[in-house]
Amino acid sequence: MANRTSWALRIGYGVGQLPEGIKSAAFGFFLLFYFNQVLGLSGTLVGAALFIALCIDAISDPLVGSWSDSTQSKYGRRHPFMYIAAVPFALSFYLLFTPPAGLGSIGLFLWILTFSVLTRTAMTLYALPYMALGAELTDDYDERTLLSALRMVFMLLGMFLVLIVANELFFGATETYANGRLNPEAYRTFALVSSPIMILGILFAAAATHSQIPKLSQPKASPFSIKKVVKEVRTAFMIPSFTAVVCGSVVAGINQGMIQALILYTGTYFFRLTQGQMTMLFATAITGLVVGSMLSRSVSYVIKEKKMVYIIGMAWYAFCTSSVIILKLFDWLPFNDQQDVAMLYIASSLASGFGLGVAIPMGGSMIADITDEHERIHGNRQEGIYYAAASFAGKAVGGIGPVFAGIIIDLAGIMPGTSPEEAAPEAIIRFGWAQGPAVILLTAISIFALSFYSIDRKRHEETLEEIARNRELATGE
C-alpha cells in the first residue's frame, strides 16, 4: 500500500465515479418528476417504489462487500466486480426510463420498482469494490481525502452532464411541450445517450487501476457465507466511529435526496424559474460543489480534523439551501420582483453547493480511516464491508429522500401535469413550509450523529504505527 499515488492513477481512479454521478443526478432530480408529472403516477407511489427498491437493494450491500473481501483471483479482490457490472448497470438504467406506452398505475409502479432494483444492484456490484479499492491504494490520512475529493469531482462532472448538458440538449421547449421537462421522449433520448458513457467510465477506471492489482492487499479470507456477512456487520458496528459515520451519512443522504427530488418542483412552481434559469441553478450548484470538493483537502489542512470539516460544511449547506425559501414564506425578502428573487435563489445554490462539496469527501475519507481502526483491533482488513455502509448512505439519497418528497408533493396538492400558472397558491405555500424547515431538522440530526466520531489525525497516526508493528511481528522481520 503506497502513501502517495501518481496523478495518472488519481485521475484514472476518480473517473470511476462519473457513472454514479449520472445515475445519482437522474435518480435524484429526474426520476420522481418523470414518473409523477410526466407519466402521471402518484408521488407517494413513486416514493414508495423507490423506498422498496432501496430496502431490497440494502440486502445486497453487505453481501457484495463481504463477497469482494473474500474473493481470491489473479485479478484481485475488486477488479472482477468492476468489469462485470458495467453493462448490466447501463442497460438497467436505460430500461428504467423507457417504460412501454399504455401502462397503468400498477404497471408503472412495477416498472419503476423492477428497474430501480436492477440498476441499484448492478451499481452496488461495481461501486462497493470500487470504493474499497480507494482505501487500498493509500493509507495516508490526507491522500485519502484527496482521492475522495477527486471521486467527488468526477461524480459532479457526471451530474453536470445530466443537469446542464442533457438539460439543454434534450429538455428544451418544443411545439408540443412549452415546458420541455414534461416531454416523455426527452427522457428516453437522455437515457440512450447516458448509458454508453456509464459503461466507458466504469471500464476506464478499472483499466486505469489494473496495474495496481499486484500491489494491493490480498489477505487470506474465509469462504463467503451469509453467517460470515452477519458477523462482519455486527463487528463493524462495534466500532463507535463507524456507527457515527453511518447514522450521520444516512440522515444526510435522506436530506439531500429529498432536496434533489424536489428541486424541479421548487424551481418550476415555488420560484417559477425559466428553462434558462433552471440551467443556471444547476450550473451554479455544481460549480459550488466542484470548488468545495477541490478545496476540501486544503480546508482539512486548516481545520485539521475531518469531523469538524464535515459538520461545518453540512451546517453551511443547510442554511444556504433553506434560507431563501423561508424568507420568501415569511415575506421578509427586501424585494418582491420575480426575477430578483429567482437570482437570489440561484446565488444561494452556489453557496450551498460549496458547503456540501467540502463536506462530502470527508465521509469517504473517514470510512477509509475506520478500516485501519478495524485492522488495528481485529488484525485483518475488510474494506468492502465498511464501504457497504457508505453505499447504503448514498442510496438513501435515491430511495428514502424521494419518499419524503413524494409525500410532500401529494400533501401540498400539486397535481400531475399542472403548469406553474395553474398551480394553486395555497399548494405552493404548503410545499414551501414542508421543505424549508425539514432541511434544517434533518441536517441537525446528521450533525449530532457525526459528533460521536472520534478518530482524529493523531489517533490515526498511532493506529498506523501499531499496524506496522503488528505486521512486522507477523512476518518475523
Summary of the structure (lengths in Angstrom):
residues: 477
radius of gyration: 22.0
end to end distance: 17.7
largest distance: 76.7
contacts: 1779
relative contact order: 0.16
helix: 80%
strand: 0%
